[in-house]
Amino acid sequence: MTSIFVAALGEKFQHLHPMSQRRFGVGVDAGYGCVGAGTMAHIRRGPWWTVPFLQIGRLRNILVADTGTGVPVVIENFPYRDPFGRETVTFVREYAVRSRARPSRFDATMILDHGRVIDYLGTHQHLAVDLDLDVDDEGALLLRSGAQRFYEGALGFRFPMLLSGTAELRESFDEQAGVYRIALEVRNRVFGFLFGYEGEFTCEFPAATDAPARLKPKRHEART
């Protein structure tokens, strides 16, 4: 079975930089994970009224409400099969903001569904987000979030974008510096900029066919 990113991107996967192909080739059959460590040059948020929105997201590791410069970050991508037999890849990020005793954590797990990557956010996979992937002329991965669905118990509904945001991410490999570079912005179509960061990191690729329990969500959601 190919990685979820190979399957979602198809022929475009071969246009990624070779080091990005290795990073996004993580999968159970590939037999390895990816652990990145580096620094976010800037973590920013929007005006004061975005703070309550971000703080609510913090409760289940869905959003990061902190800001800072020179923030150490760890990104852990490990493959595993969830209780429904779906190949899943963790995208757990920890930000060591100096003003906090503990790192802030953002939890995400990704699966492939009908050729599209679905990104489950949070410790309980409350939000399922469609992701559109592409590759630019410089071999960087481009990611844009789409429709979002909220799930809790028997409850399930399409999350209104007026109350959420669209994320746009670009991740590339800088051959000269030998680092991955990442930049993300989350914007609301009415209220504008909500959250963003940019930084760099290096990666190690440990052997793995399962994810550590500490990286898996507390609950897996069957609905996509």
Order of alpha helices (4+ residues) and beta strands (2+ residues): alpha-alpha-beta-alpha-beta-beta-beta-beta-beta-beta-beta-beta-beta-beta-beta-beta-beta
